[in-house]
Amino acid sequence: MGASIVLIGNNNSGLNIPKEILLDTSFLTILGTPSHIYFSKAFSFLNECIKNGIELYYTPIVVNELTHHYEKVYAKEEATKLGLNIADPKYNGAYGHKEIIKDIYAVNPTFNFDNISSSTAQITKELLDNADYLPETTGDGYLDRFQTVHKHVKGAIESNDISILLTGHTYGINSIVVADKGYAAVDGVNVYAIPTKDLRIAAQGTSSLHLPYDPDWMK
Amino acid sequence: MVRPIYKGVHSNSKMSAEERLEKFRRSMKTIKEIAPSTNVAKTELLYYGDKMENFK
């Protein structure tokens, strides 16, 4: 079955958007990159949401992911200034940012980490400032439900993404805006999608009808 | 299901659409000023979709 997928366009006027929607990190990193070809679509979508009083939400996982992402990006900018080769494969992967920062200090032992942390904090704040925070909840049965979703998605989304969806569900929200094709595999979720190649393919043959909130989802 | 009470306590949900739009535009102006350089973003961002071709 999968999710209901609505592809975001350049003009989202008149798009049927639910009253409340979660923001995924994949979407926000595009909004934070004005040189990206999908930036204007991300901007237009949020503009339309705000214009129509749609409430935007993020969870703590998104704060973690954005901070991780931008720490690495700004570390690469600083590394470039110091003449390091940021294309080095050792800087890729989950712990690449630690390697970069270690090498920055090796080249410049007096490096001021504020150069990275203040930029990371500022862009993360600006990206999230127009949405409201939902504390992560771990209500009764959380572990069982997490594992039910984990089994259901067959690896299409990561554990962080499962947590975002479960937290949203606890607050009565089953809609999310993303740029990550994995969400297309999740039953019962309304996915508003940046139309990357993968998501355009995923949207083919799927419903774009609004799925009602199901209190018993994945129970 | 008892929904946690959190709605309506945030600043954004108390603002009018006009106020929210103005705030959003200010945020986007700042983001354009502080966003990482394209060259760095190209090496890091976007395992989502089509990678390098995704930049203007």
Interface residues (C-beta under 8 A of the other chain):
Chain A: S26 T29 I30 L31 G32 T33 P34 S35 H36 I37 Y38 F43 L46 N47 I50 K51 N52 G53 E55 L56 H69 Y70 K72 V73 Y74 K76 E77 T80 I86 A87 S119 Q122 I123 E126 L127 D129 N130 A131 D132 Y133 L134 P135 T137 T170 Y171 G172 A179 D180 K181 I194 T196 K197 D198 L199 P215
Chain B: M1 R3 P4 Y6 K7 H10 S11 N12 S13 A17 R20 L21 K23 F24 S27 M28 T30 I31 K32 I34 A35 P36 S37 T38 N39 V40 A41 T43 E44 L45 L46 Y48 G49 D50 E53 N54 F55 K56
